[in-house]
Amino acid sequence: GAMFAFVFNWTPTLDDQAHPAPLGIIFAGFMMACMCGSCVSTIMSERCSGQCSLVAISLMAAIVFLIITLATAQRYTDACYLGFLLFEGLVGAYFPSVARVKSEVVPEHVRGTIYSLYRVPLNAVVVVLLLSDLSLIRCFSFCATLMLLSLLAAASMGKRSSGGNVAGAGAEKCK
């Protein structure tokens, strides 16, 4: 949900009437940051479990959204842009990490059903964000909260019992 909120709100956040933002260059920077995050995740996958990576990514994303919230409140567009680049890098790292965890946790014969069910709350968050007309500051604060919830969920995976497919999903620590 936080990624979709970011997608909807980065343009109005960086919009400055005096100096129009070069949206194409900004978007290219986001895509480059995302690719770099993915590469870092691939390199780190040898040293860190998927669960450990998700905890770190969620924590960093929550901090980044708090910084973005403060920068938006003060109209520091350069700081917002830097925060957005960092968040895009974290998004790039998130997808390979979550794919590793999902392959370990979700049984293959029910994978499609489970993934479809998890899209329902995601889409509900997106619809609420679009229809609620939240200010940018509240939206980014909400994103920080979502990332903290993600942090709690990722951290709790390592505390699950050792039965079933979740065994070892987060048992190994970062080296």
C-alpha positions in Angstrom: 0.0 0.0 0.0 2.8 2.4 0.8 4.3 2.0 -2.7 1.0 2.9 -4.3 0.6 5.9 -2.0 4.1 7.0 -3.1 3.1 6.5 -6.8 0.1 8.7 -6.4 1.8 11.4 -4.3 5.3 11.9 -5.5 4.3 14.3 -8.3 2.3 16.7 -6.1 5.0 16.6 -3.4 7.7 17.6 -5.9 5.6 20.1 -7.7 6.9 23.6 -7.4 5.2 26.4 -9.2 8.4 28.5 -9.5 10.5 25.6 -10.8 8.6 22.9 -12.7 10.0 19.5 -11.9 11.7 17.5 -14.7 9.3 14.6 -14.3 11.0 12.3 -16.8 14.4 12.6 -15.2 12.9 12.2 -11.8 11.1 9.0 -12.9 14.3 7.7 -14.5 16.1 8.3 -11.2 13.4 6.3 -9.4 13.7 3.4 -11.8 17.5 3.4 -11.4 17.2 3.4 -7.6 14.8 0.5 -7.8 17.2 -1.5 -10.0 20.1 -0.7 -7.6 18.0 -1.9 -4.7 17.3 -5.1 -6.5 21.0 -5.6 -7.2 21.9 -4.9 -3.5 19.2 -7.4 -2.4 20.7 -10.1 -4.7 24.2 -9.5 -3.4 23.0 -9.5 0.2 20.9 -12.7 -0.2 24.0 -14.8 0.4 24.5 -13.2 3.8 21.0 -12.6 5.0 17.8 -14.6 5.1 14.7 -13.2 3.4 13.0 -12.6 6.7 16.1 -10.7 8.0 16.1 -8.6 4.8 12.4 -7.8 5.2 12.9 -6.6 8.8 15.7 -4.3 7.7 13.8 -3.0 4.6 10.7 -2.3 6.6 12.6 -0.5 9.3 14.5 1.6 6.8 11.3 2.4 4.8 9.5 3.5 8.0 12.4 5.9 8.8 12.4 7.1 5.2 8.7 7.9 5.3 9.1 9.7 8.6 11.8 11.9 6.9 9.6 12.4 3.9 6.7 13.4 6.1 8.9 16.0 7.9 10.4 17.3 4.6 6.9 17.6 3.1 5.7 19.6 6.1 8.6 22.0 5.7 8.4 22.0 1.8 12.0 20.7 1.4 11.5 19.3 -2.0 15.2 18.2 -2.4 14.9 16.2 0.8 11.6 14.7 -0.4 13.3 13.7 -3.6 16.2 12.1 -1.8 13.7 10.3 0.4 11.8 9.1 -2.6 15.0 7.8 -4.2 15.8 5.9 -1.0 12.3 4.4 -0.8 12.5 3.3 -4.5 15.8 1.6 -3.7 14.1 -0.2 -0.8 11.2 -1.2 -3.1 13.8 -2.7 -5.4 15.3 -4.7 -2.5 11.8 -5.7 -1.2 10.6 -7.7 -4.2 13.4 -10.2 -4.4 13.4 -10.6 -0.6 9.7 -11.1 -0.3 9.8 -13.6 -3.2 12.3 -15.7 -1.2 10.1 -15.6 1.9 6.9 -16.4 0.0 8.6 -19.4 -1.7 9.6 -20.7 1.7 6.3 -20.0 3.5 3.4 -20.5 1.1 2.9 -24.0 -0.2 3.0 -24.2 -4.0 -0.4 -25.9 -4.4 -2.2 -22.9 -2.8 0.1 -20.1 -3.8 -2.2 -18.5 -6.4 -5.2 -18.5 -4.0 -3.2 -17.1 -1.1 -1.7 -14.3 -3.3 -5.1 -13.4 -4.6 -6.5 -13.2 -1.1 -3.7 -10.9 0.0 -4.4 -8.5 -2.9 -7.8 -7.7 -1.4 -6.5 -5.7 1.7 -3.8 -4.2 -0.5 -6.5 -2.9 -3.0 -8.7 -1.7 -0.1 -5.8 0.4 1.3 -5.2 1.9 -2.2 -8.9 2.7 -2.7 -9.1 4.3 0.8 -6.0 6.4 0.1 -7.4 7.6 -3.3 -10.9 8.3 -2.0 -10.1 9.8 1.4 -8.4 13.0 0.1 -5.7 12.8 2.8 -3.1 15.6 2.9 0.3 14.7 1.7 1.7 14.8 5.3 -1.0 12.5 6.6 -0.6 10.1 3.7 3.1 9.8 4.2 2.5 9.4 8.0 0.1 6.6 7.1 2.8 5.0 4.9 5.3 5.1 7.8 2.7 3.4 9.9 2.1 0.7 7.3 5.9 0.2 7.1 6.0 -0.2 10.9 3.2 -2.8 10.7 5.2 -4.6 8.0 8.2 -4.5 10.3 6.2 -6.2 13.1 4.9 -8.8 10.7 8.3 -9.6 9.3 9.9 -9.7 12.8 7.1 -12.0 14.1 7.8 -14.6 11.3 11.0 -15.6 13.0 9.1 -16.3 16.3 6.7 -18.8 14.8 6.7 -22.4 15.7 9.0 -24.8 13.9 6.1 -26.8 12.5 4.9 -26.7 8.9 6.3 -24.7 6.0 7.3 -21.7 8.1 10.1 -23.7 9.7 13.3 -21.9 9.2 11.7 -19.1 7.2 13.4 -16.5 9.3 15.6 -18.7 11.5 18.9 -17.8 10.1 20.4 -14.4 11.0 22.3 -11.9 8.9 26.0 -12.9 8.9 
